[in-house]
Amino acid sequence: MFHLKTKKKQIMALDLGPTALKMIILNCQKKPPQVVDILFYVYEQEAPALNDPAAEDFFYDLLIRALGPYRNRGIQVAMSLPAEMVIRQELQLPRTAEKDIPHAIYWALKEKMEQSPDIFQRDHLVLGSSRQGQRETMNVRVYLAKQDDVIRIEALFDRLGLSIQYLEPSDISMAAVLVHCPPPELGENPLVMNLGGEGSTITIMHQDLPFLSRQVGINTRTWSASLALKKGLDEEAARQLIHEHGVSYFRHRFDQLAEGELRELVFKSLETDIQQLALEIHRTIDYFQSSMHKGKVEQLVLAGGGSRLPDLDHYLAETLGIPCIVYDPLEQLDFSVCRGDEEKVAICRQQAPRFTVAVGMACQD
């Protein structure tokens, strides 16, 4: 993570998606972690990309409305960085470099850094060791962020009277939430499929770290657009049909149900994309198991808004032959002191898979 300031006992974690804001404040000194406040806030219009200079005014107005009570209180904020704002670099460093890894990273990336002087700072994860011939090496993933993007985000929160404490790539948050709030009986080397509105991330965990991460072009927004185009619907009607039926036709295709034709229509419109999703997961698992020799992937964990697609977990489990669960990051949290009314909490609980990244950020040490 890109640390900017010193962390306090409580931190506000923000995940600014393309259509909704997810916010949670946790007290992680309590066991289980206590939810101090939580919010799911849907935008009135589609958000611009966060690294677009024009986004500052959009998000300033949005955050004033959504987070008004917290303005000018100096509360510290952790925020997820979208994939397009993070450069990931995989390195193999000599084992002798472990005494000063940042220095070794600097020299390994010196040419790249000189070619891109606007790169702000870097952080890294040590993913383990390997041997090439007689030489033992460390596998390191380096995260780089651009200076202009980070300065723009800091300026936005300064205007709001909030203090950015760290910015974090989403795959680190995904790992953290599974470590601190694991689902029951989490299998070895779980694969986390984070299905988002703009893009999706596949992450395979190994020894509590995001060992293999990759972005895939599949996203939930294209599904409703595809159904709308094929069937002459407006996108909102298509989205509602998908939300209601998902891929349930796959599971209930032999049932004589009144809505059978509608289920089939939705499934057929999604079938190519869902098959592609399964293929991307299969390729990732195959590469991990055949090339990295870290054991088998024993479980598939669905997260993000797309994980709520009815019966997607059953489809992937049967297609891939791996147990699959829809992850609820809020399930093991304590809501007894949460500020706000029960209706707000209930809305957030309904959207629980979309809070995976935010909860992971809030759980960081």
Buried (B, 14 or more C-beta within 10 A) or exposed (E): BBBBEEEEEBBBBBBBBBBBBBBBBBBBEBEEBBBBBBBBBEBEEEBBEBBEEEBBEBBBEBBEEBBEEBEEEEBBBBBBBBBEBBBBBEBEBEEEBEEEBEEBBEEBBEEEBEEEEEBBBBBBBEBBEBEEEEEEBBBBBBBBBBEEBBEBBBEBBEBBEBBBBBBBBBBBBBBBBBBBBBBEEBBEBBBBBBBBBBBBBBBBBBEEBBBBBBBBEBBBBBBBEBBBEEEEBEBEBBBEBBBEBBBBBBBBEEEEEEBBEBBBBBBEBBBEBBEEBBEBBBEBBEEBBEEBEBEEBEBBBBBBBBBBBBBBBBBBBBBBEBBBBBBBBBEBBBBEEBEBEEEBBEBBBEBBBBBBBBBBBBBBE
